[in-house]
């Protein structure tokens, strides 16, 4: 395992995003914003890859950035990443619940 200072910014964001199980605290959101700002300034292509990997809708990104021109881009992107992660969690819950309602024979 790599020491924390050798882990890429993108991987730190993915780790932070994957650890979200409910709406995160402002402290976690703030750390996510800082990491996204680092990517914006240092490695924009890594940011684009991250957004693709997290599966944030490109049209939604453009819409939100255009609607929130007075807000920091990193905070808008952080909120979209958090929103997408919470959607994934909800989707998994629904999938699990619907899977549990089937009998053993229907599952196969």
Backbone bond lengths (Angstrom), bond angles and torsions (degrees), N, CA, C in turn:
res aa  C-N    CA-C-N  psi(-1)  N-CA   C-N-CA  omega(-1)  CA-C   N-CA-C  phi
1 X - - - 1.447 - - 1.528 108.74 -
2 X 1.323 115.51 139.48 1.456 120.75 -178.06 1.520 110.84 -78.89
3 X 1.341 116.82 145.56 1.466 118.38 171.84 1.525 109.25 -61.01
4 X 1.336 117.32 152.38 1.465 121.34 -173.84 1.523 113.12 -56.62
5 X 1.345 117.72 -35.79 1.458 119.25 -177.53 1.523 112.17 -72.95
6 X 1.341 119.21 -10.26 1.453 122.04 177.91 1.530 112.62 -100.30
7 X 1.314 117.24 -3.31 1.457 121.35 177.80 1.523 107.94 -78.99
8 X 1.334 116.41 135.62 1.464 119.74 -178.07 1.529 110.77 -65.72
9 X 1.312 115.12 156.21 1.468 121.00 178.69 1.524 109.32 -59.97
10 X 1.340 116.41 -43.04 1.459 120.98 -179.72 1.526 110.69 -59.25
11 X 1.336 117.03 -43.61 1.461 120.11 179.64 1.531 111.86 -67.19
12 X 1.337 116.54 -34.15 1.464 119.82 175.86 1.522 110.38 -63.57
13 X 1.332 116.29 -40.20 1.472 120.12 178.99 1.523 109.96 -66.48
14 X 1.317 116.78 -44.18 1.470 120.21 179.29 1.519 110.05 -61.42
15 X 1.330 117.43 -43.69 1.457 120.90 177.96 1.528 110.47 -59.98
16 X 1.328 116.24 -46.95 1.467 120.44 -179.86 1.526 110.77 -62.98
17 X 1.321 116.25 -41.12 1.460 120.78 -179.49 1.520 111.31 -65.99
18 X 1.315 116.69 -43.24 1.460 120.55 -179.23 1.523 112.80 -69.20
19 X 1.329 117.10 -19.97 1.460 119.83 178.72 1.532 112.14 -84.31
20 X 1.323 117.27 -6.80 1.463 120.94 179.75 1.530 108.90 -74.19
21 X 1.317 115.97 122.90 1.456 121.30 177.57 1.523 111.74 -116.33
22 X 1.306 115.42 -15.48 1.465 122.57 177.01 1.515 106.86 -155.15
23 X 1.319 117.03 177.02 1.463 119.04 -178.70 1.526 108.81 -53.80
24 X 1.344 115.73 122.02 1.466 119.17 -174.22 1.526 112.78 -74.89
25 X 1.328 114.31 160.87 1.468 120.43 176.66 1.525 109.74 -69.06
26 X 1.305 115.66 164.95 1.466 120.58 177.43 1.528 110.89 -63.17
27 X 1.325 116.60 -30.11 1.463 120.23 178.98 1.534 110.57 -65.02
28 X 1.317 117.00 -46.33 1.465 121.02 178.70 1.527 109.85 -66.13
29 X 1.324 116.38 -42.89 1.467 120.25 177.63 1.530 110.30 -59.67
30 X 1.327 116.72 -41.89 1.461 121.33 178.88 1.522 112.38 -62.47
31 X 1.328 116.87 -40.90 1.470 120.71 177.54 1.526 110.16 -64.46
32 X 1.324 115.74 -41.03 1.462 120.53 178.89 1.532 110.27 -63.00
33 X 1.313 116.84 -42.61 1.469 121.19 177.92 1.523 110.66 -61.58
34 X 1.327 117.23 -43.54 1.466 120.85 179.58 1.530 110.97 -62.08
35 X 1.329 116.83 -42.70 1.468 120.52 179.25 1.528 111.07 -65.48
36 X 1.325 116.16 -40.82 1.470 119.67 178.78 1.527 109.96 -65.20
37 X 1.332 117.36 -40.09 1.472 120.61 175.92 1.524 111.09 -59.00
38 X 1.340 115.99 -40.34 1.471 119.51 176.96 1.522 110.77 -59.84
39 X 1.324 116.82 -43.35 1.466 119.59 179.09 1.519 111.63 -66.38
40 X 1.314 117.19 -40.40 1.464 120.50 178.23 1.530 109.61 -57.48
41 X 1.312 116.58 -42.52 1.463 121.44 -175.58 1.522 114.02 -83.31
42 X 1.339 117.79 -29.91 1.461 120.01 -171.93 1.522 115.19 -109.44
43 X 1.343 116.92 -32.73 1.469 118.87 -173.85 1.527 109.60 -153.93
44 X 1.336 114.94 77.35 1.459 120.35 -175.22 1.526 111.81 -62.50
45 X 1.324 118.06 -36.06 1.475 119.43 179.67 1.523 110.73 -65.22
46 X 1.332 117.85 -33.72 1.468 120.72 175.93 1.528 110.29 -65.80
47 X 1.327 116.65 -35.01 1.463 120.74 176.41 1.529 110.27 -63.66
48 X 1.321 116.43 -45.04 1.465 120.15 178.91 1.532 111.01 -62.21
49 X 1.327 116.54 -41.07 1.466 120.50 177.32 1.527 110.84 -63.20
50 X 1.316 115.76 -40.25 1.457 121.15 178.49 1.526 111.04 -61.35
51 X 1.327 116.24 -47.97 1.465 120.07 -179.15 1.525 110.82 -61.92
52 X 1.316 116.25 -36.59 1.463 120.94 176.62 1.529 110.10 -66.90
53 X 1.322 116.78 -44.80 1.462 121.32 -177.99 1.529 112.02 -65.17
54 X 1.316 115.74 -39.00 1.469 120.31 179.12 1.527 110.58 -75.61
55 X 1.320 115.87 -17.09 1.467 123.45 176.57 1.520 112.59 73.86
56 X 1.339 115.26 45.51 1.459 120.47 173.62 1.524 106.85 -87.05
57 X 1.327 116.37 129.44 1.459 122.39 -176.66 1.529 111.65 -63.50
58 X 1.321 115.99 124.54 1.462 121.72 -177.42 1.528 112.07 -60.02
59 X 1.328 116.92 -40.81 1.472 120.18 179.34 1.522 110.81 -63.69
60 X 1.320 115.61 -38.04 1.454 120.35 179.17 1.534 110.74 -66.99
61 X 1.325 115.86 -38.70 1.470 119.90 177.66 1.517 109.83 -59.93
62 X 1.323 116.04 -50.08 1.474 120.08 -179.20 1.520 111.55 -61.07
63 X 1.329 116.09 -44.32 1.454 120.77 -179.86 1.525 110.81 -60.41
64 X 1.323 117.27 -50.32 1.459 121.27 -177.75 1.527 112.10 -65.34
65 X 1.326 117.06 -38.91 1.462 119.11 178.69 1.529 110.91 -67.12
66 X 1.330 116.78 -37.49 1.468 120.42 177.91 1.521 111.99 -69.98
67 X 1.324 116.75 -36.88 1.466 120.68 -179.62 1.522 112.67 -75.06
68 X 1.326 117.03 -24.75 1.464 121.41 -174.71 1.522 111.22 -117.60
69 X 1.331 116.09 53.61 1.462 120.30 -176.59 1.532 112.70 -65.90
70 X 1.318 117.65 -22.99 1.468 120.77 179.92 1.525 112.35 -86.00
71 X 1.326 117.22 -8.50 1.458 121.63 -178.38 1.524 109.78 -99.50
72 X 1.312 115.40 150.96 1.460 121.73 178.09 1.535 109.96 -61.34
73 X 1.322 116.98 130.67 1.469 121.98 -178.26 1.522 111.50 -58.27
74 X 1.318 116.96 -38.48 1.465 120.26 -179.15 1.530 111.24 -63.28
75 X 1.323 117.42 -37.70 1.471 119.32 179.58 1.525 110.75 -70.39
76 X 1.341 117.05 -36.42 1.469 120.36 176.52 1.528 109.42 -63.73
77 X 1.329 116.44 -46.01 1.469 120.30 -179.86 1.524 111.37 -65.76
78 X 1.323 117.38 -39.49 1.463 120.72 177.61 1.523 110.54 -60.44
79 X 1.321 116.52 -44.22 1.466 119.92 179.25 1.524 111.48 -63.53
80 X 1.329 116.86 -38.40 1.468 120.07 178.03 1.531 111.63 -67.30
81 X 1.318 117.02 -38.61 1.470 120.82 177.63 1.523 110.14 -65.68
82 X 1.322 116.25 -44.42 1.465 120.79 178.50 1.527 109.95 -62.14
83 X 1.317 116.18 -45.84 1.466 120.87 179.32 1.527 110.76 -58.05
84 X 1.327 116.73 -44.50 1.460 120.85 -179.20 1.524 110.91 -65.13
85 X 1.319 116.85 -40.44 1.467 120.01 178.65 1.527 110.37 -63.62
86 X 1.319 117.38 -41.87 1.468 120.45 178.74 1.524 110.97 -65.48
87 X 1.336 117.44 -35.02 1.466 120.82 175.43 1.523 110.76 -64.01
88 X 1.317 117.19 -41.17 1.464 121.06 178.87 1.526 111.00 -62.75
89 X 1.315 116.01 -41.78 1.465 120.69 179.27 1.520 109.94 -62.68
90 X 1.321 116.51 -45.61 1.467 121.02 179.33 1.526 110.77 -62.41
91 X 1.308 116.39 -42.19 1.461 121.26 179.20 1.525 111.20 -62.29
92 X 1.318 116.67 -42.32 1.476 120.48 178.15 1.519 110.99 -62.84
93 X 1.338 116.40 -40.45 1.468 120.02 178.39 1.524 110.42 -61.76
94 X 1.324 116.51 -46.16 1.462 120.65 -179.89 1.519 111.16 -63.43
95 X 1.325 116.23 -41.17 1.461 120.60 179.61 1.517 110.34 -64.57
96 X 1.335 116.65 -43.21 1.459 121.27 178.64 1.523 110.84 -62.50
97 X 1.342 116.67 -43.69 1.464 120.81 -179.52 1.514 111.29 -64.76
98 X 1.322 117.40 -42.72 1.460 119.30 -179.82 1.522 110.40 -69.96
99 X 1.315 118.31 -31.45 1.459 121.77 177.71 1.512 112.01 -69.95
100 X 1.333 117.36 -31.34 1.463 121.13 -179.50 1.518 112.40 -76.38
101 X 1.317 117.91 -19.90 1.459 120.26 -177.06 1.521 112.29 -80.27
102 X 1.322 117.88 -12.90 1.457 121.03 -179.22 1.524 109.65 -85.21
103 X 1.306 115.58 150.22 1.457 119.64 175.86 1.519 108.94 -73.85
104 X 1.309 116.66 168.90 1.474 120.98 179.84 1.522 110.79 -59.35
105 X 1.322 117.31 -39.04 1.470 120.55 -178.43 1.521 111.46 -67.09
106 X 1.342 117.76 -38.57 1.457 121.35 -179.35 1.517 112.20 -69.00
107 X 1.317 117.98 -27.99 1.457 120.99 -179.71 1.522 110.94 -67.27
108 X 1.317 117.11 -31.18 1.467 120.63 -179.61 1.493 108.81 -88.09
